[in-house]
Amino acid sequence: MNPPQASTRIDAATRLECRICWHVYDPALGDEVEQIPPGTPFLDLPAHWRCPQCDAEQDKFLPLTDR
Ligand SMILES: [Zn+2]
């Protein structure tokens, strides 16, 4: 089911999980801590956005795949 290339595909609805603390960023919910409005895709987060729980940078997040 996975695409052959390991590159991460992130679209507007993709949730991403912090691999440090397992916090999940859900675009449908946004992020109250950073005042990100619901409906904000991960790719549209401001560059300074970091994990609200552990302060990890955005490249520490891995996409979650729904099945
Ligand atoms: Zn984290």
N, CA, C, O and the ligand as a Tripos MOL2 file, in Angstrom:
@<TRIPOS>MOLECULE
protein
  269   267    68     0     0
PROTEIN
NO_CHARGES

@<TRIPOS>ATOM
      1 N           0.8270   -1.2060    0.0000 N.3       1 MET1
      2 CA          0.0000    0.0000    0.0000 C.3       1 MET1
      3 C           0.8620    1.2570    0.0000 C.2       1 MET1
      4 O           0.4000    2.3220   -0.4090 O.2       1 MET1
      5 N           2.0860    1.1450    0.4460 N.am      2 ASN2
      6 CA          2.9430    2.3270    0.4830 C.3       2 ASN2
      7 C           3.5410    2.6110   -0.8850 C.2       2 ASN2
      8 O           3.8530    1.6840   -1.6330 O.2       2 ASN2
      9 N           3.7010    3.8770   -1.2120 N.am      3 PRO3
     10 CA          4.3590    4.2070   -2.4800 C.3       3 PRO3
     11 C           5.8070    3.7330   -2.4470 C.2       3 PRO3
     12 O           6.3980    3.6210   -1.3730 O.2       3 PRO3
     13 N           6.3770    3.4560   -3.6050 N.am      4 PRO4
     14 CA          7.7330    2.9050   -3.6300 C.3       4 PRO4
     15 C           8.7740    3.8490   -3.0560 C.2       4 PRO4
     16 O           9.7180    3.4150   -2.3950 O.2       4 PRO4
     17 N           8.6030    5.1290   -3.3050 N.am      5 GLN5
     18 CA          9.5830    6.0560   -2.7610 C.3       5 GLN5
     19 C           9.2700    6.3590   -1.3040 C.2       5 GLN5
     20 O           8.1020    6.4330   -0.9200 O.2       5 GLN5
     21 N          10.2740    6.5300   -0.5170 N.am      6 ALA6
     22 CA         10.0780    6.7510    0.9080 C.3       6 ALA6
     23 C           9.8130    8.2160    1.2370 C.2       6 ALA6
     24 O           9.6390    8.5790    2.4000 O.2       6 ALA6
     25 N           9.7870    9.0300    0.2290 N.am      7 SER7
     26 CA          9.5650   10.4540    0.4890 C.3       7 SER7
     27 C           8.2210   10.6740    1.1720 C.2       7 SER7
     28 O           7.2540    9.9630    0.8980 O.2       7 SER7
     29 N           8.1670   11.6320    2.0340 N.am      8 THR8
     30 CA          6.9520   11.8760    2.7800 C.3       8 THR8
     31 C           5.9780   12.6770    1.9430 C.2       8 THR8
     32 O           6.3180   13.7230    1.3910 O.2       8 THR8
     33 N           4.7710   12.1700    1.8590 N.am      9 ARG9
     34 CA          3.7120   12.9000    1.1810 C.3       9 ARG9
     35 C           2.7980   13.5140    2.2250 C.2       9 ARG9
     36 O           2.2040   12.8040    3.0370 O.2       9 ARG9
     37 N           2.6900   14.8040    2.2030 N.am     10 ILE10
     38 CA          1.8540   15.5000    3.1700 C.3      10 ILE10
     39 C           0.8450   16.3300    2.4090 C.2      10 ILE10
     40 O           1.2180   17.1800    1.6020 O.2      10 ILE10
     41 N          -0.4300   16.0910    2.6600 N.am     11 ASP11
     42 CA         -1.4250   16.9660    2.0580 C.3      11 ASP11
     43 C          -2.1580   17.7330    3.1510 C.2      11 ASP11
     44 O          -1.7870   17.6670    4.3220 O.2      11 ASP11
     45 N          -3.1880   18.4490    2.7650 N.am     12 ALA12
     46 CA         -3.8160   19.3880    3.6900 C.3      12 ALA12
     47 C          -4.4470   18.7080    4.8940 C.2      12 ALA12
     48 O          -4.6260   19.3290    5.9410 O.2      12 ALA12
     49 N          -4.7840   17.4270    4.7440 N.am     13 ALA13
     50 CA         -5.4670   16.7340    5.8350 C.3      13 ALA13
     51 C          -4.5430   15.8190    6.6230 C.2      13 ALA13
     52 O          -4.9820   15.1530    7.5610 O.2      13 ALA13
     53 N          -3.2760   15.7810    6.2550 N.am     14 THR14
     54 CA         -2.3580   14.8540    6.9020 C.3      14 THR14
     55 C          -2.0730   15.2680    8.3380 C.2      14 THR14
     56 O          -1.7390   16.4200    8.6130 O.2      14 THR14
     57 N          -2.2120   14.3070    9.2490 N.am     15 ARG15
     58 CA         -1.8050   14.5350   10.6310 C.3      15 ARG15
     59 C          -0.3600   14.1050   10.7860 C.2      15 ARG15
     60 O           0.0870   13.1540   10.1460 O.2      15 ARG15
     61 N           0.3560   14.8010   11.6260 N.am     16 LEU16
     62 CA          1.7570   14.4480   11.8440 C.3      16 LEU16
     63 C           2.0230   14.2460   13.3240 C.2      16 LEU16
     64 O           1.4560   14.9240   14.1800 O.2      16 LEU16
     65 N           2.8940   13.3020   13.5970 N.am     17 GLU17
     66 CA          3.1770   12.9270   14.9720 C.3      17 GLU17
     67 C           4.6180   13.2840   15.3170 C.2      17 GLU17
     68 O           5.5490   12.9850   14.5700 O.2      17 GLU17
     69 N           4.7750   13.9240   16.4550 N.am     18 CYS18
     70 CA          6.1050   14.2470   16.9470 C.3      18 CYS18
     71 C           6.8080   12.9660   17.3770 C.2      18 CYS18
     72 O           6.2870   12.2050   18.1920 O.2      18 CYS18
     73 N           7.9860   12.7370   16.8290 N.am     19 ARG19
     74 CA          8.6600   11.4880   17.1740 C.3      19 ARG19
     75 C           9.4190   11.5990   18.4930 C.2      19 ARG19
     76 O          10.0160   10.6250   18.9520 O.2      19 ARG19
     77 N           9.3960   12.7630   19.0920 N.am     20 ILE20
     78 CA         10.0160   12.9260   20.4070 C.3      20 ILE20
     79 C           9.0140   12.5920   21.5140 C.2      20 ILE20
     80 O           9.3080   11.8110   22.4190 O.2      20 ILE20
     81 N           7.8310   13.1950   21.4270 N.am     21 CYS21
     82 CA          6.8720   13.0460   22.5340 C.3      21 CYS21
     83 C           5.5340   12.4690   22.0890 C.2      21 CYS21
     84 O           4.6350   12.2870   22.9100 O.2      21 CYS21
     85 N           5.3910   12.1780   20.7880 N.am     22 TRP22
     86 CA          4.1910   11.5640   20.2310 C.3      22 TRP22
     87 C           2.9890   12.4970   20.2040 C.2      22 TRP22
     88 O           1.8560   12.0530   20.0180 O.2      22 TRP22
     89 N           3.2380   13.7870   20.3890 N.am     23 HIS23
     90 CA          2.1520   14.7340   20.1780 C.3      23 HIS23
     91 C           1.7380   14.6980   18.7130 C.2      23 HIS23
     92 O           2.5890   14.6450   17.8250 O.2      23 HIS23
     93 N           0.4260   14.7260   18.4610 N.am     24 VAL24
     94 CA         -0.0730   14.6960   17.0920 C.3      24 VAL24
     95 C          -0.6140   16.0700   16.7080 C.2      24 VAL24
     96 O          -1.4480   16.6450   17.4080 O.2      24 VAL24
     97 N          -0.1200   16.5830   15.5790 N.am     25 TYR25
     98 CA         -0.7230   17.7890   15.0320 C.3      25 TYR25
     99 C          -1.8070   17.3750   14.0490 C.2      25 TYR25
    100 O          -1.5390   16.6900   13.0620 O.2      25 TYR25
    101 N          -3.0360   17.7990   14.3300 N.am     26 ASP26
    102 CA         -4.1650   17.4820   13.4670 C.3      26 ASP26
    103 C          -4.6250   18.7710   12.7890 C.2      26 ASP26
    104 O          -5.0660   19.6980   13.4690 O.2      26 ASP26
    105 N          -4.5280   18.8450   11.4510 N.am     27 PRO27
    106 CA         -4.9220   20.0830   10.7580 C.3      27 PRO27
    107 C          -6.3680   20.4780   11.0300 C.2      27 PRO27
    108 O          -6.7050   21.6620   11.0030 O.2      27 PRO27
    109 N          -7.2280   19.4880   11.2910 N.am     28 ALA28
    110 CA         -8.6330   19.8030   11.5550 C.3      28 ALA28
    111 C          -8.8010   20.5270   12.8800 C.2      28 ALA28
    112 O          -9.7980   21.2190   13.0860 O.2      28 ALA28
    113 N          -7.8540   20.3780   13.7650 N.am     29 LEU29
    114 CA         -7.9520   20.9810   15.0900 C.3      29 LEU29
    115 C          -7.0850   22.2270   15.2470 C.2      29 LEU29
    116 O          -7.3670   23.0840   16.0840 O.2      29 LEU29
    117 N          -6.0260   22.3260   14.4370 N.am     30 GLY30
    118 CA         -5.0830   23.4190   14.6380 C.3      30 GLY30
    119 C          -4.3010   23.2060   15.9280 C.2      30 GLY30
    120 O          -4.1140   22.0770   16.3830 O.2      30 GLY30
    121 N          -3.8560   24.2960   16.4950 N.am     31 ASP31
    122 CA         -3.0330   24.2010   17.7010 C.3      31 ASP31
    123 C          -3.3470   25.3840   18.5970 C.2      31 ASP31
    124 O          -2.9670   26.5190   18.3070 O.2      31 ASP31
    125 N          -4.0480   25.1040   19.6940 N.am     32 GLU32
    126 CA         -4.4410   26.1780   20.5990 C.3      32 GLU32
    127 C          -3.2310   26.8670   21.2130 C.2      32 GLU32
    128 O          -3.2490   28.0740   21.4520 O.2      32 GLU32
    129 N          -2.1880   26.0980   21.4660 N.am     33 VAL33
    130 CA         -1.0170   26.6520   22.1430 C.3      33 VAL33
    131 C          -0.4080   27.7810   21.3170 C.2      33 VAL33
    132 O          -0.0550   28.8380   21.8390 O.2      33 VAL33
    133 N          -0.2940   27.5300   20.0180 N.am     34 GLU34
    134 CA          0.3230   28.5240   19.1380 C.3      34 GLU34
    135 C          -0.7170   29.3610   18.4000 C.2      34 GLU34
    136 O          -0.3860   30.1220   17.4910 O.2      34 GLU34
    137 N          -1.9760   29.2100   18.8010 N.am     35 GLN35
    138 CA         -3.0670   29.9580   18.1840 C.3      35 GLN35
    139 C          -3.1340   29.7260   16.6790 C.2      35 GLN35
    140 O          -3.3320   30.6520   15.8940 O.2      35 GLN35
    141 N          -2.9610   28.4500   16.2990 N.am     36 ILE36
    142 CA         -3.1430   28.0620   14.9120 C.3      36 ILE36
    143 C          -4.6150   27.7060   14.7130 C.2      36 ILE36
    144 O          -5.1270   26.8230   15.4010 O.2      36 ILE36
    145 N          -5.3030   28.3680   13.7930 N.am     37 PRO37
    146 CA         -6.7380   28.0920   13.6320 C.3      37 PRO37
    147 C          -6.9870   26.7080   13.0440 C.2      37 PRO37
    148 O          -6.1790   26.2050   12.2630 O.2      37 PRO37
    149 N          -8.1220   26.0880   13.4260 N.am     38 PRO38
    150 CA         -8.4830   24.8000   12.8280 C.3      38 PRO38
    151 C          -8.5230   24.8980   11.3070 C.2      38 PRO38
    152 O          -8.9420   25.9140   10.7520 O.2      38 PRO38
    153 N          -8.0850   23.8330   10.6400 N.am     39 GLY39
    154 CA         -8.0720   23.8150    9.1910 C.3      39 GLY39
    155 C          -6.7480   24.2380    8.5880 C.2      39 GLY39
    156 O          -6.6390   24.3770    7.3700 O.2      39 GLY39
    157 N          -5.7400   24.4450    9.4220 N.am     40 THR40
    158 CA         -4.4280   24.8460    8.9240 C.3      40 THR40
    159 C          -3.5820   23.6150    8.6070 C.2      40 THR40
    160 O          -3.2370   22.8570    9.5140 O.2      40 THR40
    161 N          -3.2440   23.4040    7.3320 N.am     41 PRO41
    162 CA         -2.3760   22.2610    7.0050 C.3      41 PRO41
    163 C          -1.0030   22.4150    7.6480 C.2      41 PRO41
    164 O          -0.5330   23.5230    7.9090 O.2      41 PRO41
    165 N          -0.3780   21.2720    7.8940 N.am     42 PHE42
    166 CA          0.9510   21.3030    8.5100 C.3      42 PHE42
    167 C           1.9110   22.1660    7.7020 C.2      42 PHE42
    168 O           2.7330   22.8920    8.2620 O.2      42 PHE42
    169 N           1.7970   22.0800    6.3870 N.am     43 LEU43
    170 CA          2.7180   22.8200    5.5270 C.3      43 LEU43
    171 C           2.4870   24.3240    5.5910 C.2      43 LEU43
    172 O           3.3480   25.1070    5.1900 O.2      43 LEU43
    173 N           1.3290   24.7270    6.0930 N.am     44 ASP44
    174 CA          1.0370   26.1550    6.2030 C.3      44 ASP44
    175 C           1.3430   26.7040    7.5890 C.2      44 ASP44
    176 O           1.1060   27.8820    7.8540 O.2      44 ASP44
    177 N           1.8600   25.8760    8.4610 N.am     45 LEU45
    178 CA          2.2360   26.3730    9.7820 C.3      45 LEU45
    179 C           3.3660   27.3890    9.6420 C.2      45 LEU45
    180 O           4.2150   27.2620    8.7600 O.2      45 LEU45
    181 N           3.3740   28.3830   10.5030 N.am     46 PRO46
    182 CA          4.4640   29.3530   10.4620 C.3      46 PRO46
    183 C           5.8090   28.6770   10.7180 C.2      46 PRO46
    184 O           5.8850   27.6650   11.4150 O.2      46 PRO46
    185 N           6.8520   29.2420   10.1530 N.am     47 ALA47
    186 CA          8.1690   28.5990   10.2140 C.3      47 ALA47
    187 C           8.6480   28.4260   11.6450 C.2      47 ALA47
    188 O           9.4360   27.5260   11.9340 O.2      47 ALA47
    189 N           8.1780   29.2820   12.5410 N.am     48 HIS48
    190 CA          8.6430   29.2060   13.9290 C.3      48 HIS48
    191 C           7.8560   28.1950   14.7520 C.2      48 HIS48
    192 O           8.1600   27.9590   15.9210 O.2      48 HIS48
    193 N           6.8230   27.5910   14.1170 N.am     49 TRP49
    194 CA          6.0030   26.6370   14.8770 C.3      49 TRP49
    195 C           6.8320   25.4240   15.2800 C.2      49 TRP49
    196 O           7.5690   24.8540   14.4760 O.2      49 TRP49
    197 N           6.6910   25.0490   16.5380 N.am     50 ARG50
    198 CA          7.3500   23.8500   17.0440 C.3      50 ARG50
    199 C           6.3620   23.0470   17.8460 C.2      50 ARG50
    200 O           5.2640   23.5060   18.1580 O.2      50 ARG50
    201 N           6.7670   21.8470   18.1750 N.am     51 CYS51
    202 CA          5.9050   20.9910   18.9780 C.3      51 CYS51
    203 C           5.5040   21.7160   20.2590 C.2      51 CYS51
    204 O           6.3740   22.1570   21.0100 O.2      51 CYS51
    205 N           4.1970   21.8500   20.5240 N.am     52 PRO52
    206 CA          3.7560   22.5660   21.7290 C.3      52 PRO52
    207 C           4.0970   21.8240   23.0170 C.2      52 PRO52
    208 O           4.0680   22.4140   24.0980 O.2      52 PRO52
    209 N           4.4160   20.5540   22.9120 N.am     53 GLN53
    210 CA          4.7160   19.7900   24.1250 C.3      53 GLN53
    211 C           6.2040   19.7410   24.4360 C.2      53 GLN53
    212 O           6.6070   19.8910   25.5890 O.2      53 GLN53
    213 N           7.0300   19.5300   23.3990 N.am     54 CYS54
    214 CA          8.4480   19.3120   23.6790 C.3      54 CYS54
    215 C           9.3550   20.2600   22.9060 C.2      54 CYS54
    216 O          10.5780   20.1590   23.0050 O.2      54 CYS54
    217 N           8.7710   21.1860   22.1310 N.am     55 ASP55
    218 CA          9.5390   22.1970   21.4230 C.3      55 ASP55
    219 C          10.3960   21.6220   20.2940 C.2      55 ASP55
    220 O          11.3750   22.2420   19.8780 O.2      55 ASP55
    221 N          10.0310   20.4500   19.8040 N.am     56 ALA56
    222 CA         10.7570   19.8730   18.6730 C.3      56 ALA56
    223 C          10.4520   20.6690   17.4030 C.2      56 ALA56
    224 O           9.3590   21.2090   17.2340 O.2      56 ALA56
    225 N          11.4310   20.7250   16.5320 N.am     57 GLU57
    226 CA         11.2210   21.4300   15.2720 C.3      57 GLU57
    227 C          10.3230   20.6150   14.3400 C.2      57 GLU57
    228 O          10.0760   19.4310   14.5680 O.2      57 GLU57
    229 N           9.8440   21.2750   13.2880 N.am     58 GLN58
    230 CA          8.8560   20.6360   12.4150 C.3      58 GLN58
    231 C           9.4200   19.4010   11.7230 C.2      58 GLN58
    232 O           8.6670   18.4810   11.4030 O.2      58 GLN58
    233 N          10.7180   19.3620   11.4900 N.am     59 ASP59
    234 CA         11.2630   18.1880   10.7960 C.3      59 ASP59
    235 C          11.3550   16.9620   11.6990 C.2      59 ASP59
    236 O          11.7670   15.8890   11.2580 O.2      59 ASP59
    237 N          10.9680   17.1260   12.9730 N.am     60 LYS60
    238 CA         10.8940   15.9730   13.8700 C.3      60 LYS60
    239 C           9.5380   15.2760   13.7800 C.2      60 LYS60
    240 O           9.3090   14.2500   14.4200 O.2      60 LYS60
    241 N           8.6530   15.8460   12.9800 N.am     61 PHE61
    242 CA          7.3110   15.2730   12.8490 C.3      61 PHE61
    243 C           7.2490   14.3120   11.6770 C.2      61 PHE61
    244 O           7.8090   14.5670   10.6100 O.2      61 PHE61
    245 N           6.5620   13.2110   11.8950 N.am     62 LEU62
    246 CA          6.3830   12.2250   10.8410 C.3      62 LEU62
    247 C           4.9030   12.0930   10.5190 C.2      62 LEU62
    248 O           4.0660   12.1100   11.4220 O.2      62 LEU62
    249 N           4.5710   11.9600    9.2270 N.am     63 PRO63
    250 CA          3.1630   11.8510    8.8450 C.3      63 PRO63
    251 C           2.5240   10.5720    9.3600 C.2      63 PRO63
    252 O           3.1420    9.5070    9.3640 O.2      63 PRO63
    253 N           1.2890   10.6950    9.7880 N.am     64 LEU64
    254 CA          0.4990    9.5460   10.1760 C.3      64 LEU64
    255 C          -0.3590    9.1440    8.9890 C.2      64 LEU64
    256 O          -0.8900   10.0010    8.2820 O.2      64 LEU64
    257 N          -0.4930    7.8600    8.7720 N.am     65 THR65
    258 CA         -1.3330    7.3920    7.6740 C.3      65 THR65
    259 C          -2.5510    6.7060    8.2450 C.2      65 THR65
    260 O          -2.4390    5.8000    9.0710 O.2      65 THR65
    261 N          -3.7130    7.1420    7.8010 N.am     66 ASP66
    262 CA         -4.9590    6.4810    8.2020 C.3      66 ASP66
    263 C          -5.1720    5.2460    7.3420 C.2      66 ASP66
    264 O          -4.8000    5.2070    6.1690 O.2      66 ASP66
    265 N          -5.7670    4.2630    7.9420 N.am     67 ARG67
    266 CA         -6.0150    3.0550    7.1770 C.3      67 ARG67
    267 C          -7.5010    2.7690    7.1230 C.2      67 ARG67
    268 O          -7.9180    1.7820    6.5170 O.2      67 ARG67
    269 ZN          6.9600   16.8040   20.7330 Zn       68 ZN68
@<TRIPOS>BOND
     1     1     2 1
     2     2     3 1
     3     3     4 2
     4     3     5 am
     5     5     6 1
     6     6     7 1
     7     7     8 2
     8     7     9 am
     9     9    10 1
    10    10    11 1
    11    11    12 2
    12    11    13 am
    13    13    14 1
    14    14    15 1
    15    15    16 2
    16    15    17 am
    17    17    18 1
    18    18    19 1
    19    19    20 2
    20    19    21 am
    21    21    22 1
    22    22    23 1
    23    23    24 2
    24    23    25 am
    25    25    26 1
    26    26    27 1
    27    27    28 2
    28    27    29 am
    29    29    30 1
    30    30    31 1
    31    31    32 2
    32    31    33 am
    33    33    34 1
    34    34    35 1
    35    35    36 2
    36    35    37 am
    37    37    38 1
    38    38    39 1
    39    39    40 2
    40    39    41 am
    41    41    42 1
    42    42    43 1
    43    43    44 2
    44    43    45 am
    45    45    46 1
    46    46    47 1
    47    47    48 2
    48    47    49 am
    49    49    50 1
    50    50    51 1
    51    51    52 2
    52    51    53 am
    53    53    54 1
    54    54    55 1
    55    55    56 2
    56    55    57 am
    57    57    58 1
    58    58    59 1
    59    59    60 2
    60    59    61 am
    61    61    62 1
    62    62    63 1
    63    63    64 2
    64    63    65 am
    65    65    66 1
    66    66    67 1
    67    67    68 2
    68    67    69 am
    69    69    70 1
    70    70    71 1
    71    71    72 2
    72    71    73 am
    73    73    74 1
    74    74    75 1
    75    75    76 2
    76    75    77 am
    77    77    78 1
    78    78    79 1
    79    79    80 2
    80    79    81 am
    81    81    82 1
    82    82    83 1
    83    83    84 2
    84    83    85 am
    85    85    86 1
    86    86    87 1
    87    87    88 2
    88    87    89 am
    89    89    90 1
    90    90    91 1
    91    91    92 2
    92    91    93 am
    93    93    94 1
    94    94    95 1
    95    95    96 2
    96    95    97 am
    97    97    98 1
    98    98    99 1
    99    99   100 2
   100    99   101 am
   101   101   102 1
   102   102   103 1
   103   103   104 2
   104   103   105 am
   105   105   106 1
   106   106   107 1
   107   107   108 2
   108   107   109 am
   109   109   110 1
   110   110   111 1
   111   111   112 2
   112   111   113 am
   113   113   114 1
   114   114   115 1
   115   115   116 2
   116   115   117 am
   117   117   118 1
   118   118   119 1
   119   119   120 2
   120   119   121 am
   121   121   122 1
   122   122   123 1
   123   123   124 2
   124   123   125 am
   125   125   126 1
   126   126   127 1
   127   127   128 2
   128   127   129 am
   129   129   130 1
   130   130   131 1
   131   131   132 2
   132   131   133 am
   133   133   134 1
   134   134   135 1
   135   135   136 2
   136   135   137 am
   137   137   138 1
   138   138   139 1
   139   139   140 2
   140   139   141 am
   141   141   142 1
   142   142   143 1
   143   143   144 2
   144   143   145 am
   145   145   146 1
   146   146   147 1
   147   147   148 2
   148   147   149 am
   149   149   150 1
   150   150   151 1
   151   151   152 2
   152   151   153 am
   153   153   154 1
   154   154   155 1
   155   155   156 2
   156   155   157 am
   157   157   158 1
   158   158   159 1
   159   159   160 2
   160   159   161 am
   161   161   162 1
   162   162   163 1
   163   163   164 2
   164   163   165 am
   165   165   166 1
   166   166   167 1
   167   167   168 2
   168   167   169 am
   169   169   170 1
   170   170   171 1
   171   171   172 2
   172   171   173 am
   173   173   174 1
   174   174   175 1
   175   175   176 2
   176   175   177 am
   177   177   178 1
   178   178   179 1
   179   179   180 2
   180   179   181 am
   181   181   182 1
   182   182   183 1
   183   183   184 2
   184   183   185 am
   185   185   186 1
   186   186   187 1
   187   187   188 2
   188   187   189 am
   189   189   190 1
   190   190   191 1
   191   191   192 2
   192   191   193 am
   193   193   194 1
   194   194   195 1
   195   195   196 2
   196   195   197 am
   197   197   198 1
   198   198   199 1
   199   199   200 2
   200   199   201 am
   201   201   202 1
   202   202   203 1
   203   203   204 2
   204   203   205 am
   205   205   206 1
   206   206   207 1
   207   207   208 2
   208   207   209 am
   209   209   210 1
   210   210   211 1
   211   211   212 2
   212   211   213 am
   213   213   214 1
   214   214   215 1
   215   215   216 2
   216   215   217 am
   217   217   218 1
   218   218   219 1
   219   219   220 2
   220   219   221 am
   221   221   222 1
   222   222   223 1
   223   223   224 2
   224   223   225 am
   225   225   226 1
   226   226   227 1
   227   227   228 2
   228   227   229 am
   229   229   230 1
   230   230   231 1
   231   231   232 2
   232   231   233 am
   233   233   234 1
   234   234   235 1
   235   235   236 2
   236   235   237 am
   237   237   238 1
   238   238   239 1
   239   239   240 2
   240   239   241 am
   241   241   242 1
   242   242   243 1
   243   243   244 2
   244   243   245 am
   245   245   246 1
   246   246   247 1
   247   247   248 2
   248   247   249 am
   249   249   250 1
   250   250   251 1
   251   251   252 2
   252   251   253 am
   253   253   254 1
   254   254   255 1
   255   255   256 2
   256   255   257 am
   257   257   258 1
   258   258   259 1
   259   259   260 2
   260   259   261 am
   261   261   262 1
   262   262   263 1
   263   263   264 2
   264   263   265 am
   265   265   266 1
   266   266   267 1
   267   267   268 2
@<TRIPOS>SUBSTRUCTURE
     1 MET1         2 RESIDUE 1 A MET
     2 ASN2         6 RESIDUE 1 A ASN
     3 PRO3        10 RESIDUE 1 A PRO
     4 PRO4        14 RESIDUE 1 A PRO
     5 GLN5        18 RESIDUE 1 A GLN
     6 ALA6        22 RESIDUE 1 A ALA
     7 SER7        26 RESIDUE 1 A SER
     8 THR8        30 RESIDUE 1 A THR
     9 ARG9        34 RESIDUE 1 A ARG
    10 ILE10       38 RESIDUE 1 A ILE
    11 ASP11       42 RESIDUE 1 A ASP
    12 ALA12       46 RESIDUE 1 A ALA
    13 ALA13       50 RESIDUE 1 A ALA
    14 THR14       54 RESIDUE 1 A THR
    15 ARG15       58 RESIDUE 1 A ARG
    16 LEU16       62 RESIDUE 1 A LEU
    17 GLU17       66 RESIDUE 1 A GLU
    18 CYS18       70 RESIDUE 1 A CYS
    19 ARG19       74 RESIDUE 1 A ARG
    20 ILE20       78 RESIDUE 1 A ILE
    21 CYS21       82 RESIDUE 1 A CYS
    22 TRP22       86 RESIDUE 1 A TRP
    23 HIS23       90 RESIDUE 1 A HIS
    24 VAL24       94 RESIDUE 1 A VAL
    25 TYR25       98 RESIDUE 1 A TYR
    26 ASP26      102 RESIDUE 1 A ASP
    27 PRO27      106 RESIDUE 1 A PRO
    28 ALA28      110 RESIDUE 1 A ALA
    29 LEU29      114 RESIDUE 1 A LEU
    30 GLY30      118 RESIDUE 1 A GLY
    31 ASP31      122 RESIDUE 1 A ASP
    32 GLU32      126 RESIDUE 1 A GLU
    33 VAL33      130 RESIDUE 1 A VAL
    34 GLU34      134 RESIDUE 1 A GLU
    35 GLN35      138 RESIDUE 1 A GLN
    36 ILE36      142 RESIDUE 1 A ILE
    37 PRO37      146 RESIDUE 1 A PRO
    38 PRO38      150 RESIDUE 1 A PRO
    39 GLY39      154 RESIDUE 1 A GLY
    40 THR40      158 RESIDUE 1 A THR
    41 PRO41      162 RESIDUE 1 A PRO
    42 PHE42      166 RESIDUE 1 A PHE
    43 LEU43      170 RESIDUE 1 A LEU
    44 ASP44      174 RESIDUE 1 A ASP
    45 LEU45      178 RESIDUE 1 A LEU
    46 PRO46      182 RESIDUE 1 A PRO
    47 ALA47      186 RESIDUE 1 A ALA
    48 HIS48      190 RESIDUE 1 A HIS
    49 TRP49      194 RESIDUE 1 A TRP
    50 ARG50      198 RESIDUE 1 A ARG
    51 CYS51      202 RESIDUE 1 A CYS
    52 PRO52      206 RESIDUE 1 A PRO
    53 GLN53      210 RESIDUE 1 A GLN
    54 CYS54      214 RESIDUE 1 A CYS
    55 ASP55      218 RESIDUE 1 A ASP
    56 ALA56      222 RESIDUE 1 A ALA
    57 GLU57      226 RESIDUE 1 A GLU
    58 GLN58      230 RESIDUE 1 A GLN
    59 ASP59      234 RESIDUE 1 A ASP
    60 LYS60      238 RESIDUE 1 A LYS
    61 PHE61      242 RESIDUE 1 A PHE
    62 LEU62      246 RESIDUE 1 A LEU
    63 PRO63      250 RESIDUE 1 A PRO
    64 LEU64      254 RESIDUE 1 A LEU
    65 THR65      258 RESIDUE 1 A THR
    66 ASP66      262 RESIDUE 1 A ASP
    67 ARG67      266 RESIDUE 1 A ARG
    68 ZN68       269 GROUP 0 **** ****
